[in-house]
Amino acid sequence: MANRLNIVLSCFPFERISFVALLCGVVCLFCSCTAEPLSEARKTLDVADSLRVNEGRLYDDSLALAEAYTLLGHWQLIYPDEYARACYYYGYLLRQHNNQVAAMQAFIAGSHAPYVSRVVPLPWFSNYHILGRIYSNMGTMSHLAGEFELSYEMYKTASEQILKTDDSTSYYYLLNDMAVELAEQKLQNETLALLDSIEHNCTNDGVLTKLWETKAILYFNLERYDSTIYSVKRLQEKGNYGSTGYVKEAQAFWSLQQYDSALYYAKIVMSHPYASNQDKYHVLYILINYDSTISKQEVQTLSSERADLNNELIEPLLLQLSVAVELLRQDIDKKTPYMYLCFVLASIALIVGVAWIAKTHVKRITKIEQKKHQHLTKKNIDIRADIEQLQTSNKALLQENNDLLTKHSAYCEEIVREIENNCMAIRQSKDWKQELHWKDYNAFCDTVDHYFMLLATKLKATNKLEEKEIRLCILVMLDMDNITIAKTINYAPNGVGKYKYRIAQKLGTKIKDMRQFLIEMAIGR
């Protein structure tokens, strides 16, 4: 029993099983060590999601977001969705703290999340909504730096990502952002065409309100100030939507030298709760130079405020944004060689693959054709063998048939000689009439030759001849002349020919061929 157990145990590869078990143990230990930090990182991102969706604000714990961003960076290839979320929230938080360069670095890292080495897609990445927000933030930063062409490309990429989701509202907002970048470049036709497509396809009031703000930016850049003021009026009809429209209206009135109206809208911008520092900076000079109601001391205060905005906020922001945009350009330039290399490699792989498939297909077709040819050749050989065998059998059958015909002909000739001999014997008999027993038909059938009896029976059964007609046929078969036949059957000699003609018609032959026909009928030929 023990020996049997040892034999059974010796069949199992315990060394391999031990190695696999050890490897599984190491993996489980590593996962258990990292499970808790990953769980905390996910909780941080879930809270950030909840705040953004429900309260419209971002996570305030910078350290927690930084830890999630750093930790998930090591697990990017395994958890690309979570890593993209961490990059977005951490980058946005850095923007709020005016660290534009680090924010751009985070956004760039997030744009790499769905890929291996920036170009090879990860099939399990699915968070395209966050990816769209990442590209949208990079577009906003490029816009603030005055890089409108680059900003347009970022918004366009963001819209392509959002289009993969069901968020149509965000998609149309991004199209509007693209139109703003076209407006900043003074591309009137392209801007209006894009805005028309939005107006015809979108029903969201916020998007349609934003549309008039974009038109105001376009017309102001084209120095069409009346159209700018009209667009802002339409914007006001839709509702109070940000401060940018009021800035453009103030600037338009100032350009038209309608300073009272310009001052009115400049003050609205300064009192607007969501006005950015850039918007305030753009209208402060109107207040400083054209507000006759303010004192010199207030002018000095406003001037110093504008200087503070310029020196402390605007200039450092623009400097950081320019550095951040340069990082983005470098990243795009780095991606381009990768993309070209991947395109070349993909083209080579495609060509090699097509060549290999074609070669394999040709080989396969060649093998199939060879098999078909071999099969057809074998089949042709078999058919030829069968034909030769049939020809041999046919020759044998023909020879056998010829032999049978020869024998049958010889047999028939022998019978015909026998019949001729019997006919001659009867003709030479002195009292052949008595021997034929013409008065007794049955006795006649028993007396004469066997073949005469067969003939009489066939003539009676098949041709429905009468007894007298049968006797005439027997006499014809005996080769009697018409005079002898007339005496025998008590018929006029002149009428025997007509009588023979009628019987020949019944038999389906001619008078001259009547005797040969009767002989062949007698022997069954």
C-alpha positions in Angstrom: 0.0 0.0 0.0 2.8 2.4 0.9 4.6 1.6 -2.4 1.5 2.4 -4.4 1.1 5.7 -2.6 4.7 6.6 -3.4 4.2 5.8 -7.0 1.1 7.9 -7.2 2.8 10.8 -5.4 5.8 10.6 -7.7 3.5 11.3 -10.7 2.8 14.9 -9.5 5.4 17.7 -10.4 5.7 19.0 -6.8 8.6 21.2 -7.7 6.5 23.2 -10.2 3.5 23.3 -7.9 5.7 24.6 -5.1 7.1 27.3 -7.4 3.6 28.4 -8.5 2.4 28.4 -5.0 5.3 30.5 -3.9 4.7 33.0 -6.8 1.0 33.2 -5.9 1.9 33.9 -2.2 4.3 36.7 -3.2 1.6 38.3 -5.5 -1.0 38.0 -2.7 1.4 39.5 -0.2 2.2 42.4 -2.5 -1.5 43.0 -3.3 -2.4 43.0 0.4 0.4 45.5 1.1 -0.9 47.9 -1.5 -4.7 47.2 -1.2 -5.2 49.6 1.7 -3.4 52.6 0.0 -5.2 52.0 -3.3 -8.5 51.8 -1.4 -7.8 55.2 0.3 -6.9 56.7 -3.1 -10.1 55.5 -4.6 -12.1 57.0 -1.6 -10.4 60.3 -2.2 -11.3 60.3 -5.8 -14.9 59.3 -5.0 -15.3 62.2 -2.6 -13.9 64.5 -5.3 -16.4 63.2 -7.8 -19.2 63.7 -5.3 -18.2 67.3 -4.6 -17.8 68.1 -8.3 -21.2 66.6 -9.3 -23.3 67.6 -6.3 -21.8 70.8 -5.0 -19.8 72.1 -8.0 -16.5 72.4 -6.2 -13.3 70.4 -5.9 -11.7 68.4 -3.2 -9.8 70.7 -0.8 -7.3 68.2 0.7 -4.3 68.9 -1.5 -2.2 66.3 0.3 -4.7 63.5 -0.2 -5.1 64.3 -3.9 -1.3 64.4 -4.3 -0.9 61.0 -2.6 -3.6 59.5 -4.8 -1.9 61.1 -7.9 1.6 59.7 -6.9 0.3 56.3 -5.8 -1.8 55.6 -8.9 1.0 56.8 -11.1 2.8 53.6 -10.2 -0.3 51.6 -11.2 -1.1 53.5 -14.3 -1.1 50.5 -16.7 -3.4 48.5 -14.3 -5.8 51.3 -13.2 -5.7 53.8 -16.1 -9.2 55.1 -15.3 -8.4 55.9 -11.7 -5.1 57.4 -12.6 -6.8 59.8 -15.2 -9.2 60.9 -12.4 -6.3 61.6 -10.0 -4.5 63.6 -12.7 -7.5 65.7 -13.5 -8.4 66.5 -9.9 -4.8 67.1 -8.8 -4.1 69.3 -11.9 -7.3 71.3 -11.3 -6.4 71.9 -7.7 -2.9 73.1 -8.7 -4.5 75.5 -11.1 -6.6 76.9 -8.3 -3.4 77.5 -6.3 -1.9 79.3 -9.3 0.7 76.5 -9.9 0.1 76.4 -13.7 3.2 74.5 -14.6 2.6 71.6 -12.2 -1.0 71.6 -13.2 -0.1 71.2 -16.9 2.3 68.4 -15.9 -0.5 66.6 -14.2 -2.9 67.1 -17.1 -0.2 65.8 -19.6 0.3 62.8 -17.4 -3.5 62.3 -17.4 -3.6 62.5 -21.2 -1.1 59.6 -21.2 -3.2 57.4 -18.9 -5.0 55.5 -21.7 -1.8 54.5 -23.4 1.4 52.6 -23.1 4.4 54.8 -24.1 1.9 57.5 -25.2 0.8 55.7 -28.4 -0.3 52.1 -27.7 -4.0 52.1 -26.4 -5.0 50.3 -23.3 -8.2 48.3 -24.1 -9.5 48.5 -20.6 -9.5 52.3 -20.4 -13.1 53.7 -20.5 -13.2 57.0 -18.6 -13.4 59.3 -21.6 -15.4 61.9 -19.8 -12.5 62.6 -17.4 -10.1 62.5 -20.4 -12.2 65.1 -22.2 -12.1 67.3 -19.1 -8.3 67.0 -19.0 -7.9 68.2 -22.6 -10.5 71.0 -21.9 -8.3 72.3 -19.0 -5.3 72.2 -21.3 -7.3 74.2 -23.8 -8.3 76.8 -21.2 -4.7 77.2 -20.1 -3.6 77.6 -23.7 -6.3 80.2 -24.3 -5.3 82.3 -21.2 -1.7 82.2 -22.6 -3.0 83.6 -25.9 -2.2 80.4 -27.8 -5.5 80.2 -29.6 -4.6 77.7 -32.3 -3.2 75.3 -29.7 -6.3 75.9 -27.5 -8.5 75.0 -30.5 -6.7 71.7 -31.0 -7.1 70.8 -27.3 -10.8 71.7 -27.3 -11.2 69.6 -30.4 -9.5 66.6 -28.9 -11.6 67.1 -25.7 -14.8 67.1 -27.8 -13.7 63.9 -29.6 -13.3 62.2 -26.1 -16.7 63.5 -24.8 -18.4 62.3 -28.0 -17.6 58.8 -26.9 -19.9 59.3 -23.8 -23.5 60.3 -23.5 -22.8 63.9 -22.3 -24.1 65.9 -25.2 -24.3 69.1 -23.2 -20.5 69.0 -22.5 -19.9 68.2 -26.1 -21.7 71.4 -27.3 -20.0 73.5 -24.7 -16.7 72.3 -26.1 -17.8 73.1 -29.6 -18.6 76.6 -28.3 -15.1 76.8 -26.8 -13.7 75.8 -30.2 -15.7 78.6 -31.8 -14.2 81.1 -29.2 -10.7 80.1 -30.3 -11.7 80.6 -34.0 -13.2 84.0 -33.0 -9.9 85.0 -31.3 -8.2 84.3 -34.6 -10.7 86.5 -36.4 -11.9 83.5 -38.6 -15.4 84.8 -39.2 -16.8 82.2 -41.6 -15.4 79.2 -39.7 -16.7 80.7 -36.4 -20.2 81.4 -37.6 -20.5 78.0 -39.4 -19.6 76.2 -36.1 -22.0 78.4 -34.1 -24.8 77.8 -36.6 -24.3 74.0 -36.3 -24.6 74.4 -32.5 -27.7 76.5 -32.7 -29.4 74.0 -35.1 -28.5 70.9 -33.1 -28.4 71.9 -29.4 -31.4 72.7 -27.2 -29.5 73.5 -24.0 -30.2 77.1 -22.8 -26.7 77.5 -21.2 -25.0 76.5 -24.5 -27.2 78.8 -26.5 -26.5 81.7 -24.1 -22.7 81.0 -24.3 -23.2 81.2 -28.1 -24.0 84.9 -28.0 -21.0 85.6 -25.8 -18.8 83.9 -28.5 -20.4 86.1 -31.2 -19.7 89.2 -29.1 -16.0 88.1 -28.9 -15.9 87.5 -32.7 -17.5 90.9 -33.6 -15.3 92.8 -31.2 -12.1 91.3 -32.6 -13.5 92.2 -36.1 -14.1 95.8 -34.8 -17.8 95.5 -35.5 -18.8 97.2 -32.3 -22.5 97.6 -33.0 -22.8 93.8 -33.6 -20.8 93.3 -30.4 -23.3 95.4 -28.4 -26.2 93.6 -30.1 -24.8 90.2 -29.2 -24.3 91.2 -25.6 -27.9 92.5 -25.4 -29.1 89.0 -26.7 -26.8 87.5 -24.0 -28.5 89.6 -21.3 -31.9 88.5 -22.6 -30.8 84.9 -22.1 -29.6 85.6 -18.6 -26.6 86.9 -16.7 -23.8 84.6 -17.9 -20.4 85.5 -16.6 -18.4 88.7 -17.0 -16.7 88.3 -20.4 -19.7 89.6 -22.3 -19.9 92.8 -20.2 -16.2 93.3 -20.7 -16.7 93.2 -24.5 -19.6 95.5 -24.3 -17.7 98.0 -22.2 -14.8 97.8 -24.6 -17.2 98.2 -27.6 -18.8 101.3 -26.1 -15.4 102.7 -25.3 -14.3 102.1 -28.9 -17.4 103.9 -30.1 -16.5 106.8 -27.7 -19.7 106.3 -25.7 -17.9 106.6 -22.4 -20.9 106.7 -20.1 -22.1 103.3 -21.4 -18.6 102.0 -21.2 -18.3 103.1 -17.6 -21.6 101.5 -16.7 -20.6 98.1 -18.0 -17.1 98.4 -16.5 -18.7 98.9 -13.1 -20.9 95.8 -13.6 -17.7 93.8 -14.3 -16.0 95.1 -11.2 -19.0 94.2 -9.1 -19.6 90.9 -10.7 -19.1 88.0 -8.2 -17.5 85.7 -10.7 -15.4 88.2 -12.6 -11.9 87.0 -13.2 -8.8 89.1 -12.5 -8.2 89.3 -16.2 -11.7 90.8 -16.8 -11.2 93.3 -14.0 -7.8 94.2 -15.4 -9.3 94.9 -18.8 -12.0 97.4 -17.5 -10.0 99.2 -14.8 -8.4 101.5 -17.3 -11.8 102.7 -18.4 -12.7 103.6 -14.9 -9.4 105.3 -14.3 -9.4 107.4 -17.5 -13.1 108.1 -18.1 -14.9 108.1 -14.8 -15.4 111.8 -14.1 -17.3 111.2 -10.9 -14.4 109.6 -9.0 -11.8 111.6 -7.1 -8.1 111.8 -7.7 -7.5 109.6 -4.6 -9.9 107.0 -6.0 -8.1 107.1 -9.4 -4.8 106.5 -7.6 -6.4 103.6 -5.7 -7.7 102.1 -8.9 -4.4 102.6 -10.6 -2.5 100.9 -7.9 -5.1 98.1 -7.9 -4.6 97.7 -11.6 -0.8 97.7 -11.1 -1.2 95.1 -8.4 -3.4 92.9 -10.6 -0.8 93.3 -13.4 2.3 92.7 -11.3 1.1 90.2 -8.7 -1.5 88.2 -10.6 -1.5 88.7 -14.4 2.2 88.8 -15.2 3.1 85.8 -13.0 0.1 83.9 -14.3 1.0 84.6 -18.0 4.6 83.6 -17.3 3.6 80.3 -15.7 1.0 79.7 -18.5 3.6 80.3 -21.2 6.0 77.8 -19.5 3.1 75.3 -19.1 2.1 75.7 -22.7 5.7 75.2 -23.7 5.6 71.9 -21.8 2.5 71.0 -23.7 4.1 71.8 -27.0 7.2 69.7 -26.1 4.9 66.8 -25.2 3.1 67.1 -28.6 6.5 67.3 -30.3 7.6 64.2 -28.4 4.4 62.4 -29.4 4.8 63.2 -33.0 8.0 61.1 -33.6 6.4 58.3 -31.7 3.3 58.6 -33.9 5.5 58.6 -37.0 7.5 55.7 -35.8 4.3 53.8 -34.9 2.8 54.7 -38.3 5.9 53.3 -40.0 6.0 50.2 -37.9 2.3 49.7 -38.3 2.7 50.1 -42.1 5.6 47.7 -42.1 3.6 45.2 -40.0 0.6 45.7 -42.2 2.7 45.1 -45.3 4.4 42.1 -43.8 1.1 40.8 -42.5 -0.6 41.2 -45.9 2.4 39.5 -47.6 2.4 36.7 -45.1 -1.4 36.2 -45.4 -1.1 36.4 -49.2 1.8 33.9 -49.2 -0.1 31.6 -46.8 -3.2 32.0 -48.9 -1.3 31.2 -52.1 0.3 28.2 -50.4 -3.1 27.0 -49.2 -4.6 27.5 -52.7 -1.6 25.7 -54.3 -2.0 22.8 -51.9 -5.7 22.7 -52.6 -5.1 22.8 -56.3 -2.5 20.1 -56.0 -4.8 17.9 -54.0 -7.6 18.6 -56.5 -5.2 17.8 -59.4 -4.0 14.6 -57.6 -7.6 13.6 -56.9 -8.7 14.3 -60.5 -5.6 12.5 -61.8 -6.4 9.5 -59.7 -10.0 9.7 -60.6 -9.1 9.9 -64.3 -6.8 6.9 -63.9 -9.6 5.0 -62.2 -12.1 6.0 -64.9 -9.6 5.0 -67.6 -9.2 1.6 -65.9 -12.9 1.2 -65.7 -13.3 2.2 -69.3 -10.6 -0.3 -70.3 -12.3 -3.0 -68.2 -15.6 -2.1 -69.8 -14.1 -2.2 -73.2 -12.6 -5.6 -72.5 -15.9 -6.9 -71.1 -17.7 -5.4 -74.1 -15.3 -7.1 -76.5 -15.9 -10.4 -74.7 -19.6 -9.8 -74.8 -19.5 -8.9 -78.5 -17.4 -12.0 -79.2 -19.8 -14.1 -77.2 -22.8 -12.5 -78.9 -21.2 -13.1 -82.3 -20.5 -16.7 -81.3 -24.2 -17.1 -80.3 -25.4 -15.5 -83.5 -23.2 -17.8 -85.5 -24.4 -20.8 -83.6 -28.0 -19.5 -83.9 -27.6 -19.0 -87.6 -26.1 -22.4 -88.0 -28.9 -23.9 -85.9 -31.5 -22.0 -88.0 -29.9 -23.1 -91.2 -29.9 -26.7 -89.9 -33.6 -26.4 -89.1 -34.3 -24.8 -92.5 -32.5 -27.8 -94.1 -34.6 -30.1 -92.0 -37.8 -28.3 -93.0 -36.7 -28.3 -96.7 -36.0 -32.0 -96.5 -39.4 -32.7 -94.9 -41.0 -30.5 -97.6 -39.2 -32.4 -100.3 -40.2 -35.7 -98.8 -43.8 -34.7 -98.6 -43.8 -33.4 -102.2 -42.2 -36.6 -103.4 -44.7 -38.8 -101.6 -47.2 -40.6 -103.8 -50.1 -40.0 -101.6 -49.2 -36.8 -99.8 -52.7 -35.6 -99.6 -53.7 -38.6 -97.6 -50.6 -38.2 -95.4 -51.6 -34.6 -94.6 -55.0 -35.6 -93.5 -56.6 -32.5 -94.8 -60.0 -33.5 -93.6 -58.8 -34.0 -90.0 -56.9 -30.8 -88.9 -55.8 -32.3 -85.6 -54.5 -35.4 -87.3 -52.7 -33.1 -89.8 -51.0 -31.3 -86.9 -49.8 -34.6 -85.4 -48.7 -36.1 -88.7 -46.6 -33.3 -90.2 -43.3 -32.0 -89.0 -43.0 -30.4 -85.6 -42.3 -27.0 -87.2 -45.4 -27.2 -89.4 -47.4 -27.7 -86.3 -45.8 -24.7 -84.6 -46.5 -22.6 -87.7 -50.1 -23.7 -87.8 -50.6 -22.9 -84.1 -49.0 -19.5 -84.4 -51.0 -18.6 -87.5 -54.2 -19.5 -85.8 -53.3 -17.8 -82.5 -51.5 -14.7 -83.7 -52.9 -13.8 -87.1 -56.4 -15.2 -86.6 -56.2 -17.2 -89.9 -58.9 -19.7 -90.8 -58.2 -23.3 -91.3 -58.3 -23.1 -95.1 -55.9 -20.1 -95.0 -53.5 -22.1 -92.7 -53.6 -24.9 -95.2 -52.6 -22.6 -98.0 -49.8 -21.2 -95.9 -48.6 -24.9 -95.3 -48.7 -25.5 -99.1 -46.8 -22.3 -99.7 -44.2 -23.4 -97.2 -44.0 -26.8 -99.0 -43.2 -24.8 -102.1 -46.2 -26.0 -104.1 -47.2 -24.2 -107.3 -50.5 -22.5 -107.7 -52.1 -25.3 -109.8 -51.2 -27.9 -107.1 -52.5 -25.6 -104.4 -55.7 -25.1 -106.3 -56.3 -28.8 -106.7 -55.5 -29.4 -103.0 -57.8 -26.8 -101.5 -60.4 -27.0 -104.3 -59.9 -23.5 -105.4 -59.8 -22.0 -108.9 -56.2 -21.7 -110.2 -56.8 -18.1 -111.2 -58.0 -17.2 -107.8 -55.0 -18.7 -105.9 -52.8 -15.7 -106.6 -55.5 -13.3 -105.2 -56.0 -15.6 -102.2 -52.3 -15.6 -101.5 -52.2 -11.8 -101.8 -54.9 -11.4 -99.2 -53.2 -13.8 -96.8 -49.8 -12.0 -97.4 -51.5 -8.7 -96.4 -52.7 -10.2 -93.2 -49.3 -11.5 -92.4 -47.6 -8.2 -93.3 -45.4 -9.4 -96.0 -45.3 -9.8 -99.8 -46.2 -12.8 -102.0 -42.6 -13.3 -103.2 -41.3 -13.3 -99.6 -44.2 -15.3 -98.1 -42.5 -18.7 -98.0 -39.3 -17.3 -96.3 -41.5 -15.4 -93.8 -43.4 -18.6 -92.9 -40.2 -20.6 -92.5 -38.8 -18.0 -90.1 -42.1 -17.8 -88.3 -42.0 -21.6 -87.9 -38.5 -21.7 -86.4 -39.2 -18.7 -84.2 -36.6 -16.4 -85.7 
